[in-house]
Amino acid sequence: MDRAEHRLLENAWFPVATVDDLDNGVVQGRILDTDLAVARADGYITVMQNDCPHRGMAMSRGRIVGGLLECPYHGWLFDARSGRCVRIPSLPDGTEPAHAFLKVYPAQVAYGLVWSSLSAPSRPWVPFPRLPEEIGARWHIAPGRPYEVACGIRQITENFRDRAHLPFVHHRTMGHTSKEVPRYRVERKG
């Protein structure tokens, strides 16, 4: 993937977990080979860097304790909203914790999924994917389990546009779909 494509995708929204996954605690998500820790703390859903700034342990192996994300290695506690380390259990009470932070990524919940972007929390370039209201009323969204495929983003994108394979490959999940594909109409905007 070239640098321009990578930069665009860093600033797009991707599903990183299902909302139901968070019932079991902290889970690992991933965008573009960047591992993430995804959690619900006191009703707030957060997406953070996965490696603890102290010793690099995977925060997705941690747990939520008192509304804070706990590192599974030394128990450092991080605020889910800011990513700031607020307590180091091996230090006496009242000790100011190290100036350690977990990077916090933007998070949105929609369609039973937790979505995130590697961009700065306030500005993903690509707008969040919204279904038109008339479709949302007719569709039943059922997020499946993620799985890895051995191909690049271009092949995946091409597959999404290839309607001719739907009645053959996806007949069990999509029901009856027409085998005939209407002519595509391509419009250039901008």
C-alpha positions as CSV (number, residue, x, y, z in Angstrom):
1,M,0.0,0.0,0.0
2,D,1.4,3.4,-0.9
3,R,1.8,6.2,1.7
4,A,-1.2,8.2,0.4
5,E,-3.5,5.3,0.7
6,H,-2.2,4.5,4.1
7,R,-2.6,8.1,5.3
8,L,-6.2,8.1,4.0
9,L,-7.1,4.9,5.7
10,E,-5.5,6.1,9.0
11,N,-8.2,8.8,8.9
12,A,-11.1,6.6,8.1
13,W,-13.5,4.8,10.5
14,F,-13.2,1.0,11.0
15,P,-15.1,-1.4,13.3
16,V,-12.8,-2.6,16.0
17,A,-15.1,-4.7,18.2
18,T,-18.8,-5.6,18.7
19,V,-20.6,-3.9,21.6
20,D,-21.3,-7.4,23.0
21,D,-17.6,-8.1,23.1
22,L,-17.2,-5.5,25.8
23,D,-19.5,-7.5,28.2
24,N,-16.4,-9.7,28.8
25,G,-14.1,-6.8,29.7
26,V,-11.3,-5.4,27.6
27,V,-10.8,-6.7,24.1
28,Q,-8.2,-6.2,21.4
29,G,-9.0,-4.4,18.2
30,R,-6.8,-3.6,15.2
31,I,-6.6,-1.0,12.5
32,L,-3.8,-1.2,9.9
33,D,-1.6,-3.4,12.0
34,T,-2.0,-1.1,15.0
35,D,-3.3,-3.1,18.0
36,L,-5.9,-1.3,20.2
37,A,-7.5,-1.9,23.6
38,V,-11.3,-1.5,23.5
39,A,-13.2,-1.3,26.7
40,R,-16.4,0.0,28.5
41,A,-15.6,1.8,31.7
42,D,-18.6,3.1,33.7
43,G,-20.7,3.1,30.6
44,Y,-18.1,5.0,28.6
45,I,-16.6,3.2,25.6
46,T,-12.9,3.9,24.9
47,V,-10.4,2.9,22.3
48,M,-6.7,3.2,23.4
49,Q,-3.2,2.2,22.5
50,N,-2.7,-1.4,23.4
51,D,0.8,-1.3,24.8
52,C,1.3,0.0,28.3
53,P,3.9,2.9,28.4
54,H,5.6,1.3,31.4
55,R,6.7,-2.2,30.1
56,G,4.7,-2.6,26.9
57,M,2.2,-5.2,28.1
58,A,-0.9,-5.6,26.1
59,M,-3.6,-3.5,27.8
60,S,-6.3,-5.7,26.0
61,R,-5.3,-8.4,28.5
62,G,-6.1,-6.0,31.4
63,R,-9.4,-5.4,33.1
64,I,-11.6,-2.6,34.3
65,V,-11.2,-1.8,38.0
66,G,-13.3,0.9,39.6
67,G,-13.9,2.5,36.2
68,L,-10.2,2.5,35.3
69,L,-8.2,0.4,32.8
70,E,-5.7,-1.7,34.7
71,C,-2.5,-3.0,33.2
72,P,-2.2,-6.7,33.7
73,Y,1.5,-6.6,34.4
74,H,2.0,-4.1,37.3
75,G,-1.6,-2.9,37.8
76,W,-1.0,0.7,36.7
77,L,-4.5,2.3,36.4
78,F,-5.5,4.6,33.5
79,D,-8.4,6.9,33.0
80,A,-10.6,5.7,30.1
81,R,-11.4,9.2,28.8
82,S,-8.0,10.9,29.0
83,G,-5.6,7.9,28.9
84,R,-3.7,9.4,31.9
85,C,-2.2,7.1,34.5
86,V,-3.9,7.9,37.8
87,R,-2.5,5.3,40.1
88,I,0.5,3.1,40.4
89,P,-0.3,0.4,43.1
90,S,3.4,-0.3,43.9
91,L,3.9,3.3,45.1
92,P,2.5,4.6,48.5
93,D,-0.9,6.3,48.5
94,G,-0.7,10.0,47.6
95,T,2.3,9.5,45.3
96,E,1.9,11.4,42.1
97,P,1.9,8.8,39.3
98,A,4.4,9.0,36.5
99,H,3.5,11.3,33.6
100,A,2.4,8.2,31.6
101,F,-0.5,8.2,29.1
102,L,-2.2,5.8,26.8
103,K,-3.1,7.4,23.5
104,V,-6.9,7.6,23.2
105,Y,-8.4,7.2,19.8
106,P,-11.9,8.5,18.7
107,A,-14.7,6.0,19.3
108,Q,-18.3,5.8,18.1
109,V,-20.9,3.1,18.6
110,A,-23.3,2.2,15.7
111,Y,-24.9,-0.9,14.3
112,G,-23.8,-3.0,17.2
113,L,-20.2,-2.2,16.6
114,V,-17.5,0.0,18.2
115,W,-15.8,2.1,15.5
116,S,-12.5,3.9,15.7
117,S,-9.9,5.7,13.6
118,L,-6.2,6.2,14.0
119,S,-6.5,9.9,13.4
120,A,-6.5,12.6,16.0
121,P,-9.6,12.2,18.2
122,S,-11.2,15.4,16.9
123,R,-10.8,15.0,13.2
124,P,-11.0,11.9,11.1
125,W,-11.0,13.0,7.5
126,V,-13.6,10.5,6.3
127,P,-17.1,11.1,7.7
128,F,-18.6,8.4,10.0
129,P,-20.6,5.9,7.9
130,R,-24.3,6.5,8.4
131,L,-27.1,4.5,6.9
132,P,-29.8,6.5,5.3
133,E,-32.9,6.5,7.5
134,E,-35.1,4.7,4.9
135,I,-32.6,1.8,4.7
136,G,-32.1,1.6,8.5
137,A,-35.8,1.0,8.9
138,R,-35.8,-1.9,6.5
139,W,-32.5,-3.5,7.4
140,H,-31.6,-5.7,10.3
141,I,-28.0,-5.2,11.2
142,A,-26.3,-8.3,12.5
143,P,-22.5,-7.9,13.0
144,G,-20.5,-11.1,12.4
145,R,-17.2,-12.2,13.9
146,P,-14.1,-10.6,12.3
147,Y,-11.7,-12.7,10.3
148,E,-8.6,-12.1,8.4
149,V,-8.4,-12.5,4.6
150,A,-5.2,-12.9,2.6
151,C,-5.5,-10.0,0.3
152,G,-5.0,-6.2,0.2
153,I,-7.4,-3.3,0.6
154,R,-7.8,-2.9,-3.2
155,Q,-9.0,-6.5,-3.6
156,I,-11.4,-6.2,-0.7
157,T,-12.8,-3.0,-2.1
158,E,-13.2,-4.6,-5.5
159,N,-15.0,-7.6,-3.9
160,F,-17.5,-5.2,-2.3
161,R,-18.3,-3.7,-5.7
162,D,-18.7,-7.1,-7.4
163,R,-22.4,-7.7,-7.2
164,A,-22.3,-10.7,-9.6
165,H,-20.9,-13.0,-6.9
166,L,-23.6,-12.2,-4.3
167,P,-26.3,-14.8,-5.3
168,F,-23.7,-17.6,-5.4
169,V,-21.3,-16.9,-2.5
170,H,-23.7,-15.2,-0.1
171,H,-27.0,-17.0,-0.8
172,R,-27.2,-18.3,2.8
173,T,-26.8,-15.0,4.5
174,M,-28.4,-12.6,2.0
175,G,-31.3,-14.6,0.8
176,H,-32.5,-14.4,-2.8
177,T,-30.8,-11.7,-4.9
178,S,-31.1,-11.2,-8.6
179,K,-28.4,-12.9,-10.7
180,E,-28.6,-10.2,-13.3
181,V,-26.6,-7.1,-12.5
182,P,-28.0,-3.8,-13.8
183,R,-25.5,-1.6,-15.7
184,Y,-23.3,0.5,-13.5
185,R,-23.5,4.2,-13.9
186,V,-20.3,6.0,-12.9
187,E,-20.3,9.7,-12.0
188,R,-17.4,11.8,-11.2
189,K,-17.8,14.3,-8.4
190,G,-14.9,16.6,-7.7
